[in-house]
Amino acid sequence: MSSTRVTTTVAELREALAAEQSPLVLDVRWSLGDPYGRDHYADAHIPGAVYVDLDTELAAPPSPDGGRHPLPEIGDLQVAARSWGLRQGQPVVVYDDLGNTAAARAWWLLRYAGVADVTLLDGALGAWRAAELPLESGIPADPQPGDIVLRAGGLPLTDTDGAAELAREGLLLDARAGERYRGEVEPVDPRAGHIPGAVSAPTGENLATDGTFLSPELLRERFEVLGADATSRIGVYCGSGVTAAHQIAALALAGFDATLFAGSWSAWSADPTRPAATGPEPA
């Protein structure tokens, strides 16, 4: 995946939307503790963008084994993608209003499901606004149903046992904020701390101050400092498998492939037999 395009610029999207065969644009407005994504979309969105509900369309119902945002069944994802109007072979551009930390879930899932041309709008909605490009408001009519056929397995995925093995034998990155990794706070999951052996790598450090990704060179330097190299087996987790997808996108920009632990800390911490480490060090 590291050689596949990850981002689209605002200028590129503006040009693509004016073309005869335009991409499907998905608005994945979501953040932890904010259930009003559809309202934010209705207030203002990129013209023609289709709203995607992360909790119901990009995740299955929560469970102890799967965590707070288990991956949806591939058939359910296909039904959702067709309802967005996604056609076979159509490019997709996804964005949110939070540096793409939520939109990356759609990016990862569609790549996992075999959609080849999926990119993140670099800088997210903030970059579109900064360019003073037009926005729409309101909830548009449902798009014409698409015909996309999805197949699971396009990107690597692991479970709790695999994450534990990566922490021991490879490089397991924890994409949550540092205070959650250290176990100083835990606002939503059963226990505080991190997977023993995991390295702290907060997702926010993938971004420049304007919300765009750091350059591939700076990202590569960041991940090399954390222990990545050409031979690394890299895994990523976060709280519930959402912002970990953003870390995988950043790793791809840096030239590294990585495996998602989708259940993430929400699944690990729900299992009382799994140990938890605290403090700034991996062990």
C-alpha positions as CSV (number, residue, x, y, z in Angstrom):
1,M,0.0,0.0,0.0
2,S,2.9,2.4,0.6
3,S,3.2,3.1,-3.1
4,T,-0.5,3.9,-3.5
5,R,-1.7,7.5,-3.5
6,V,-3.1,8.5,-0.2
7,T,-4.2,12.2,-0.4
8,T,-5.8,14.6,-2.8
9,T,-5.3,18.4,-2.6
10,V,-8.1,20.9,-2.6
11,A,-7.0,22.2,-6.0
12,E,-7.1,18.6,-7.4
13,L,-10.5,18.0,-5.9
14,R,-11.9,21.3,-7.3
15,E,-10.6,20.3,-10.8
16,A,-11.9,16.7,-10.5
17,L,-15.4,17.9,-9.5
18,A,-15.6,20.0,-12.7
19,A,-14.8,16.9,-14.8
20,E,-17.4,14.8,-16.6
21,Q,-16.5,11.7,-14.5
22,S,-16.3,13.2,-11.0
23,P,-15.2,11.4,-7.8
24,L,-17.6,10.5,-5.1
25,V,-17.0,12.8,-2.1
26,L,-17.8,11.5,1.3
27,D,-18.2,13.7,4.4
28,V,-17.4,11.7,7.6
29,R,-18.1,14.3,10.2
30,W,-17.5,12.5,13.6
31,S,-15.6,13.0,16.8
32,L,-15.6,11.3,20.2
33,G,-18.5,12.6,22.3
34,D,-20.1,14.6,19.5
35,P,-23.1,12.7,18.0
36,Y,-24.1,15.6,15.7
37,G,-22.2,14.8,12.6
38,R,-25.2,15.0,10.3
39,D,-26.1,18.4,11.7
40,H,-22.6,19.7,11.1
41,Y,-22.9,18.3,7.5
42,A,-26.2,20.0,7.1
43,D,-24.8,23.3,8.2
44,A,-22.0,23.3,5.6
45,H,-20.4,20.7,3.3
46,I,-18.5,20.4,0.1
47,P,-21.0,20.6,-2.8
48,G,-22.2,17.1,-3.8
49,A,-20.6,15.4,-0.8
50,V,-22.6,12.5,0.7
51,Y,-22.8,12.2,4.5
52,V,-21.5,9.0,6.0
53,D,-22.4,8.0,9.6
54,L,-19.3,6.5,11.2
55,D,-21.1,4.8,14.0
56,T,-23.7,3.0,11.9
57,E,-22.2,2.7,8.4
58,L,-18.5,2.3,9.1
59,A,-18.8,0.1,12.2
60,A,-20.8,-2.8,13.6
61,P,-22.5,-2.6,17.0
62,P,-20.1,-2.5,19.9
63,S,-19.1,-5.8,21.6
64,P,-16.5,-6.8,24.2
65,D,-14.5,-8.8,21.6
66,G,-14.8,-6.2,18.8
67,G,-14.5,-3.1,20.9
68,R,-16.4,0.2,20.5
69,H,-16.2,0.3,16.7
70,P,-15.9,-3.2,15.2
71,L,-15.5,-3.4,11.5
72,P,-18.8,-3.8,9.7
73,E,-19.5,-7.0,7.8
74,I,-18.5,-6.6,4.2
75,G,-22.0,-7.1,3.0
76,D,-23.3,-4.3,5.2
77,L,-20.5,-2.0,4.0
78,Q,-21.5,-2.8,0.4
79,V,-25.1,-1.9,1.1
80,A,-24.0,1.4,2.7
81,A,-21.5,2.2,-0.2
82,R,-24.2,1.6,-2.8
83,S,-26.5,3.9,-0.9
84,W,-23.8,6.6,-1.1
85,G,-24.0,6.1,-4.9
86,L,-20.5,4.5,-5.3
87,R,-20.1,3.0,-8.7
88,Q,-17.6,0.3,-9.8
89,G,-14.3,2.0,-10.7
90,Q,-15.3,5.4,-9.4
91,P,-12.6,7.4,-7.4
92,V,-13.5,8.4,-3.9
93,V,-12.3,11.4,-1.8
94,V,-13.1,11.5,1.9
95,Y,-12.9,14.3,4.4
96,D,-14.0,15.4,7.9
97,D,-13.5,18.6,9.9
98,L,-10.9,17.1,12.2
99,G,-7.7,16.7,10.2
100,N,-9.1,13.5,8.6
101,T,-8.8,11.5,11.9
102,A,-12.3,10.2,11.4
103,A,-12.4,10.2,7.6
104,A,-9.4,7.9,7.6
105,R,-11.8,5.1,8.8
106,A,-13.7,5.3,5.5
107,W,-10.4,5.5,3.6
108,W,-9.1,2.4,5.3
109,L,-12.3,0.4,5.1
110,L,-12.8,1.1,1.4
111,R,-9.2,0.2,0.7
112,Y,-9.7,-3.0,2.7
113,A,-12.8,-3.7,0.7
114,G,-11.0,-3.5,-2.6
115,V,-11.7,0.1,-3.8
116,A,-8.4,1.0,-5.4
117,D,-8.8,4.8,-5.8
118,V,-9.6,6.2,-2.3
119,T,-7.9,9.4,-1.0
120,L,-8.1,11.7,1.9
121,L,-8.7,15.4,1.2
122,D,-5.4,16.8,2.6
123,G,-6.2,19.4,5.2
124,A,-9.9,18.2,5.4
125,L,-12.7,20.7,5.3
126,G,-10.5,23.4,6.8
127,A,-8.4,23.4,3.7
128,W,-11.5,23.8,1.5
129,R,-12.7,26.7,3.6
130,A,-9.2,28.3,3.7
131,A,-9.3,28.3,-0.2
132,E,-12.6,30.2,0.0
133,L,-14.3,27.6,-2.1
134,P,-18.1,27.2,-2.1
135,L,-20.0,25.2,0.5
136,E,-23.6,23.8,0.5
137,S,-26.0,23.5,3.3
138,G,-29.0,21.3,4.0
139,I,-29.6,17.6,3.5
140,P,-29.8,16.7,-0.3
141,A,-31.9,14.0,-1.8
142,D,-30.5,10.5,-1.7
143,P,-28.1,9.8,-4.6
144,Q,-28.8,7.2,-7.2
145,P,-27.8,3.8,-5.9
146,G,-24.4,2.6,-6.9
147,D,-23.2,-0.8,-8.1
148,I,-20.0,-1.2,-6.3
149,V,-18.9,-4.8,-5.4
150,L,-16.8,-5.1,-2.2
151,R,-14.5,-7.9,-1.1
152,A,-12.7,-8.0,2.2
153,G,-9.0,-8.5,2.6
154,G,-7.4,-5.7,0.7
155,L,-5.4,-4.5,3.7
156,P,-3.8,-6.4,6.6
157,L,-5.8,-6.8,9.8
158,T,-5.0,-8.4,13.2
159,D,-6.7,-9.4,16.5
160,T,-5.7,-9.2,20.1
161,D,-3.3,-12.1,19.8
162,G,-1.7,-10.6,16.7
163,A,-1.4,-7.3,18.4
164,A,0.4,-8.9,21.4
165,E,2.7,-10.7,19.1
166,L,3.5,-7.4,17.2
167,A,4.3,-5.7,20.5
168,R,6.8,-8.4,21.3
169,E,8.3,-9.2,17.9
170,G,7.6,-6.1,15.7
171,L,6.6,-2.5,16.2
172,L,3.1,-1.8,17.7
173,L,2.2,1.9,17.6
174,D,-0.4,3.4,20.0
175,A,-2.1,6.3,18.1
176,R,-4.0,7.7,21.1
177,A,-3.0,10.9,23.0
178,G,0.0,10.6,25.2
179,E,-2.0,10.9,28.5
180,R,-4.2,8.0,27.6
181,Y,-1.2,5.9,26.6
182,R,0.5,6.7,29.9
183,G,-2.7,5.7,31.8
184,E,-3.2,9.2,33.3
185,V,-6.8,9.4,32.0
186,E,-9.2,7.0,30.4
187,P,-12.5,8.7,29.4
188,V,-14.3,5.8,27.7
189,D,-12.7,2.3,28.0
190,P,-12.7,-0.2,30.8
191,R,-9.1,0.3,32.0
192,A,-6.3,2.9,31.6
193,G,-2.9,2.2,30.1
194,H,-1.5,0.6,27.0
195,I,-0.6,-2.7,25.5
196,P,2.7,-3.8,27.0
197,G,5.5,-3.2,24.5
198,A,3.5,-0.7,22.4
199,V,5.1,2.6,21.5
200,S,3.3,5.9,21.9
201,A,2.7,7.7,18.6
202,P,-0.1,10.2,18.9
203,T,-2.1,10.7,15.7
204,G,-2.0,14.5,16.0
205,E,1.7,14.5,15.4
206,N,1.1,13.4,11.8
207,L,-0.3,16.8,11.0
208,A,1.1,20.3,10.4
209,T,-0.5,23.3,12.1
210,D,-2.9,23.8,9.1
211,G,-4.3,20.3,9.4
212,T,-2.5,18.9,6.4
213,F,-0.2,15.9,6.7
214,L,3.5,16.5,7.3
215,S,5.7,15.9,4.3
216,P,6.6,12.2,3.5
217,E,10.2,13.0,4.6
218,L,9.1,14.4,8.0
219,L,6.7,11.5,8.5
220,R,9.4,9.0,7.6
221,E,11.8,10.6,10.1
222,R,9.0,10.6,12.8
223,F,8.4,6.9,12.4
224,E,12.0,5.9,12.1
225,V,12.6,7.6,15.5
226,L,9.8,5.4,16.8
227,G,11.6,2.3,15.5
228,A,10.3,1.8,12.0
229,D,12.7,0.6,9.3
230,A,12.5,-1.2,5.9
231,T,12.2,-4.6,7.6
232,S,9.7,-3.6,10.3
233,R,6.5,-5.4,10.9
234,I,4.3,-2.5,12.0
235,G,0.9,-2.6,13.7
236,V,-1.3,0.3,14.8
237,Y,-4.1,0.6,17.4
238,C,-5.9,3.5,19.1
239,G,-9.0,3.6,21.3
240,S,-11.5,1.9,19.0
241,G,-9.8,1.5,15.6
242,V,-10.7,4.9,14.1
243,T,-7.7,7.2,14.5
244,A,-5.4,4.2,14.0
245,A,-6.5,4.3,10.3
246,H,-5.1,7.9,10.2
247,Q,-1.8,6.6,11.5
248,I,-1.8,3.9,8.8
249,A,-2.4,6.6,6.2
250,A,0.6,8.6,7.6
251,L,2.7,5.5,7.6
252,A,1.8,4.9,3.9
253,L,2.8,8.5,3.0
254,A,6.1,7.7,4.8
255,G,6.6,4.6,2.8
256,F,5.6,2.0,5.4
257,D,2.9,-0.6,5.3
258,A,1.1,-1.3,8.6
259,T,-1.5,-3.7,10.1
260,L,-4.6,-2.4,11.9
261,F,-5.7,-3.9,15.2
262,A,-9.3,-2.9,14.7
263,G,-10.6,-3.7,18.2
264,S,-7.8,-1.6,19.6
265,W,-7.6,-0.6,23.3
266,S,-11.4,-0.8,23.7
267,A,-11.3,-4.6,23.0
268,W,-7.9,-5.2,24.7
269,S,-9.0,-3.5,28.0
270,A,-12.3,-5.3,28.1
271,D,-10.5,-8.6,28.5
272,P,-9.4,-8.9,32.1
273,T,-6.8,-11.5,31.2
274,R,-4.9,-9.0,29.0
275,P,-2.2,-7.0,30.9
276,A,-2.1,-3.2,30.9
277,A,1.1,-1.1,31.1
278,T,1.2,2.5,32.4
279,G,3.7,5.3,32.2
280,P,5.7,6.7,29.3
281,E,7.7,3.5,28.5
282,P,6.5,0.6,26.3
283,A,7.0,-2.1,28.9
